[in-house]
């Protein structure tokens, strides 16, 4: 009688057949698939290489203080919003010494917040806006629009900041100034700095292109919110300059 | 397997996120910074440069840099591109630079001008301009127009003239002056004369006058001979002639049987044609630059408002709906805007401009006296109007956005009813 040998049953494809070594076909297949997945993740975007779809955010502007103007009346000239109060005008506590030898106590976060709110409230109260400036009764003296709209606040701030420097020279012919447009992509760092700009569609007029570059160089943007920081740094923000 | 692939694709898409886009429009227009270097040579050069500086300033196209800030020494610096240290002009903010050298030959003043593009350190324009000493100002006006054309590819208006009404002891008289108000010449001397309008070629003016003692009618005066002739005498009165851009006909207002309407006449006279026939008062015609439409004022809807119509009187459209008293339309040479004066809720007349396509009205003047009777410069870059902002009614110029207001006349008794003349013939 021959001695019965125990049978080995391979239940797992990953186990491998000791007769052909531990690198079984299942494992090879798995590795190949992993490599394929990683390669697809890396190469597919480049192979497809379609232009990045642009997303049109809804811009939110700060609503101006005032009353909506009766549309039957003749329009008023648009007035600039009053200049924002400087940081140096922060209020001091009543009775506090204006100068002293002792170093000022470090304010707590709560105290700083209260002071900032009190200062903002007083500035708003003391502000004397143009009584005929169109806006809304619940708006802000520094408002940039007459009516409210929902939207992405940060892009509204970017638009306002760049618009403040969007100046073209008068010697451009009226025909070009009124009809030419240009597109620039800006890349915004976490601190709000414009780290790079690329003119993807020049206007065709060197005066205008030069003015746009100058406008971007002069602009100081606020830091982007955390949820947009990576997007505006890596993908950039496309700006269509129109007349 | 399929799930893994989908996950990979999703990761790839997320990595290639959508780029947001925003639109920025409504650029502010800023005058181009220009430096006028002190001229060399004869002292007449300084007089010419002074006129040129005033032209540039009034035009709103240029911002003159203060000569006290200049870093370059005019005595040492040359006048050609390779001898100018452009960095010194860049440092003071100049984008353009003008150099001039003057000399006098008998009674003739000659000035050689050069215009430089400072950022590119290159010469844009060069030329010698001469004129009799008495016409020294024309040297500056001619070179200034060439500079404007060099930058904008559009004609300048420094050689144009402006007609207006001067208040005198003997009534209101028609005056013609250079575009900057210099050299006013009175071309009428009696009665009350109003609403001058330039006839084709700029050789004559049409105007409304009470001179024949039979009410107001239209007359014309030859600017060379000062001869006055009747132009239209019909109905109770005829007033406000305006000539078509092609110069072959003119529109005017006339009252017959107590109904005031707009009429059209060939320039050589003959059969006149009635364009409006409303029960209200239709006055103040103004031609569109293509000669196909006419803007006018009508109170047919209860209050004076601006309307337009086809040149045959059809297709009447009301274009102003704000305010309750809008008058004196002036169609811009570019055709996009109609300037007019309107009364606001404080019962003050100010200047406005309505976009013909969109109907949007922009206010040009505000809180500065009464402002009336706009008239466009022939290149559409300036508007002349009358204003009480400095006391008596005087003429002022302003840019179409309402900025850069500059006083034009200083008439002792006042000036009004400005009409900007055509570009000079080449």
Contacts between the chains, C-beta under 8 A, distances in Angstrom:
chain1	res1	chain2	res2	distance
A	33	B	1	6.4
A	33	B	4	6.9
A	37	B	4	5.2
A	37	B	5	6.5
A	37	B	7	7.8
A	37	B	8	4.7
A	38	B	8	7.7
A	40	B	5	6.7
A	40	B	8	4.9
A	40	B	9	7.1
A	40	B	12	7.3
A	41	B	8	4.4
A	41	B	9	7.9
A	41	B	11	5.4
A	41	B	12	5.2
A	44	B	8	7.7
A	44	B	9	6.7
A	44	B	12	5.0
A	45	B	12	4.9
A	45	B	13	7.7
A	45	B	15	6.6
A	45	B	16	4.8
A	52	B	16	6.5
A	52	B	17	7.8
A	52	B	18	6.4
A	52	B	19	4.8
A	53	B	18	5.1
A	53	B	19	7.7
A	54	B	18	6.7
A	54	B	19	5.4
A	54	B	20	6.9
A	54	B	21	4.2
A	55	B	18	4.2
A	55	B	19	6.9
A	55	B	20	4.7
A	55	B	21	6.9
A	56	B	20	7.4
A	56	B	21	5.8
A	56	B	22	7.9
A	57	B	20	5.1
A	57	B	21	7.9
A	57	B	22	6.7
A	59	B	22	6.3
A	71	B	322	7.0
A	72	B	321	7.8
A	72	B	322	6.1
A	72	B	323	7.8
A	73	B	322	6.3
A	73	B	323	6.7
A	73	B	344	6.9
A	73	B	345	5.3
A	74	B	322	5.3
A	74	B	323	4.1
A	74	B	342	5.3
A	74	B	343	7.6
A	74	B	344	4.5
A	74	B	345	7.3
A	74	B	350	7.5
A	74	B	352	6.6
A	74	B	361	7.2
A	74	B	363	6.9
A	75	B	322	6.9
A	75	B	352	7.5
A	75	B	361	5.5
A	75	B	362	7.0
A	75	B	363	5.1
A	76	B	363	6.2
A	76	B	366	6.6
A	77	B	363	4.7
A	77	B	364	7.9
A	77	B	366	4.6
A	77	B	402	6.5
A	155	B	20	6.7
A	155	B	22	5.4
A	158	B	22	6.7
A	159	B	22	5.5
A	159	B	24	5.7
A	162	B	24	5.7
A	163	B	24	5.4
A	163	B	26	6.9
A	166	B	24	5.9
A	166	B	26	7.4
A	166	B	27	4.7
A	166	B	28	6.6
A	167	B	27	6.5
A	167	B	28	4.8
A	167	B	29	7.4
A	167	B	30	4.6
A	168	B	27	4.7
A	168	B	28	7.5
A	168	B	29	5.9
A	168	B	30	7.2
A	169	B	29	7.5
A	169	B	30	6.1
A	169	B	31	7.7
A	169	B	32	4.6
A	169	B	95	7.4
A	170	B	29	5.0
A	170	B	30	6.4
A	170	B	31	5.1
A	170	B	32	5.7
A	170	B	60	6.4
A	170	B	61	4.8
A	170	B	62	7.5
A	171	B	32	4.5
A	171	B	61	5.6
A	171	B	62	7.6
A	171	B	148	8.0
A	171	B	151	3.7
A	171	B	152	5.6
A	172	B	152	7.1
A	173	B	152	4.7
A	173	B	153	5.0
A	173	B	154	5.7
A	174	B	152	7.7
A	174	B	154	7.1
A	174	B	334	6.5
A	174	B	380	6.9
A	174	B	381	7.2
A	177	B	27	7.6
A	177	B	29	7.2
A	185	B	19	7.3
A	210	B	119	7.8
A	211	B	27	7.8
A	231	B	17	5.7
A	231	B	19	7.8
A	231	B	20	7.0
A	232	B	20	7.5
A	234	B	17	7.4
A	235	B	17	5.3
A	235	B	18	7.3
A	235	B	19	4.3
A	235	B	20	7.9
A	236	B	19	5.8
A	237	B	19	7.1
A	237	B	20	5.6
A	237	B	21	7.3
A	237	B	22	6.8
A	238	B	19	5.5
A	238	B	20	7.0
A	238	B	21	3.9
A	238	B	22	7.5
A	239	B	21	7.3
A	239	B	22	5.7
A	239	B	23	7.7
A	239	B	24	5.9
A	240	B	21	6.5
A	240	B	22	7.3
A	240	B	23	4.6
A	240	B	24	7.2
A	241	B	24	5.5
A	241	B	25	7.6
A	241	B	27	7.5
A	242	B	23	5.7
A	242	B	24	7.0
A	242	B	25	4.0
A	243	B	25	6.3
A	243	B	27	6.7
